[in-house]
């Protein structure tokens, strides 16, 4: 049975609900990232005001990053692109590329912690399919691995530190995937339960209408309208009619 609400099937409504939910999470992620970048930029400018020339690279990168985040945030407010899957993919890839590059550029071999948060956001807050999010998380992890190896070769450091960093990033991916799976399963169970209730209600209404039509076929319409039979009255009338037929 296909139940529709305002001309749309419940499955379509559920799909639109999932898109809007992912859009809301994406907007929250952009807000949070923009606030953090603005705070870091202000902190650098205040704490290093006397030797700001030494931190010019960090200031420029954070300024560009903040501008891009705010631009994507403002563009995502328009209703015309609210449910656009193309915009969701392009904007997500743009944000991930800029943020991950900035983290690797500024933090270098210490970028594991901010990348942990980024990978969690990729799996749980960005409007990406599961396959795309896994591929992007792997690319980000390999990017950090390559950066760490290059830094350790250049500075002649111990390579064993790379192992816990990779484990940390893999843990972020597993945690994000597990959270996403559990959340989607919970949403699906809620939807199935709601659909079952609506279908039962519609089925009950259809049966009631069929019984009323059956009643009107044996009783004149004006009599049924005057008396105003309830569902129980209809059943009693049918029982009495069967009894009278059996008596005669």
C-alpha positions, 0 to 999 in steps of 0.5 A: 500500500502506497500512502501519500501526504499532500500528493507525495508518498511517504518514502519521498517525504522521508528522503526529503527529511533526510536531505534537510537533516543533513543540510542542517548538520552541514550548516551547524558544522560550517557555523562551528568551523567559522567560529573556531577559525575566527577565534584562532585568527583573533587570538593570533593577532592579539597575542602576536601583535608585536611580531605579527610579521613572523606569523603572516602565513598563519594569518593569511591562511586563516583569513582565506579559510574563514572567508571561504567558510562564511561564503559557503555558509551564506550561499547555503542559505538560499532555498533554491540550493537547499535540496541540491545534491550537486551543491552539497557535494561541491561545497563539501569537497571544497570545505574538506579540501581547504580545511585539511590543507590548512591543517596540514600546512599550519600544524604539520606533523601535529595535525592528527588531532584537528584531522580527527575532528575533521574525519568525524565531521566528514562521516557524521555532519557533511551531506555525503554518501557513505562511500564518498565519505569513506574515500575522502577519509582515506585520502585525508589519512594518507595525506597526513601520513605523507606529510608526517613521513616527509617531516620526519625524513627532513628533521630525522625524527622517529617514525614510530610516532606515525603509528599511533597517529594513523590509529587515531585517524582510523579510530575517527573513521570507525567511530564516525561510521558506527555513529552514522549507521546507528543514527540512520538505523534509528531514523529508519525504524522511526519512519517504518513505525510511523508508516505502519501507523498511517497505513493502519489508519488509512486501511481502517478508514477504507473499511469504514467507508466500505461498510457505510457504502454497504449500509447505504445500499440496503437503507435509503440515504435519507434514513441513514443521514437522519439516524447518523449510524455509528460504526457499532450501529452499522454492525448491529443493523447488519446482524438484525438483517441477517437474523430477520432473513433467517427467520423468514 
